[in-house]
Amino acid sequence: MVNKTFDKISNEFSLTANQTKEFIRLPMFLRLVGDIKNNSVADFGCGDGFFTRILAQNFPTEVIGIDYSEPMIKKAIEKENANPLGIKYLLKDVRYLDIEEKFDVISSVYLLDYAQSKEDLLNMIKSIFNHLKDNGKFCAIVPHPNIQPMEEFDYERRVTSLDNKNIFEDGDILKCEIKKDNKCFEFNFYYWSKKTYVELLQEAGFKNIQWIEPFVSEDGINKFGREYWDNFLKKPSSISFICQR
């Protein structure tokens, strides 16, 4: 499951705030998790804690961040120590997670696409299911199943297949390159189709699966104009879903 690339690029990844993260993923995440006031919340695959800290600012009863990259967890703890929000971080492999606590809401942003096989993916999903309370909610952002290879950088990022495929299939390894301020770093992830996500979510016991297409925030539209985002919305690289235990 673990993409060791993140151990090597933790500094760059932690400092990068590109256009799609700021004006698409963040507003999509906020709409996805909704009102979490007085809820217990866990962020699986929390990385450096960017989204975990967003959760902590929306009045949950508790927030836990879990990741298997030691440098990323270290970054998250450094942020927490510098500006405490009451977040607890755990260095754990989500696939084999077994903690007594169960949560009202579990979020994950670009976690499931690090499953190297369907078995890995199912183990992640089962672990999430097992750590939710009855009627608890799982909210995820994943690479869009309709993602297409990019010849050039678009919105400061480019996605290609390591095998130079034009059409992606389950289990294909994709490369994402992010360019910001004349710096570029890359990491690999795995492609999974919507059909596979749905089948495995249902196999784990999830119900009421709802897919939500990405949108651009008003801030993004005001800053760049609506036409600027047309190409992304025609060929989105991310999508989100909500489901219930």
Secondary structure, DSSP 8 states (H G I E B T S, - for coil): ---THHHHSHHHHHH---HHIIIIIHHHHHHHH---TT-EEEEET-TTSHHHHHHHTT--SEEEEEES-HHHHHHHHHHHHHS---EEEEE--GGG---S--EEEEEEES-GGG-SSHHHHHHHHHHHHHTEEEEEEEEEEEE-TT----SS-BTTEEEEETT--SS--TT-EEEEEEEETTEEEEEEEE---HHHHHHHHHHHT-EEEEEE-----HHHHHHH-TGGGHHHHHS-SEEEEEEE-
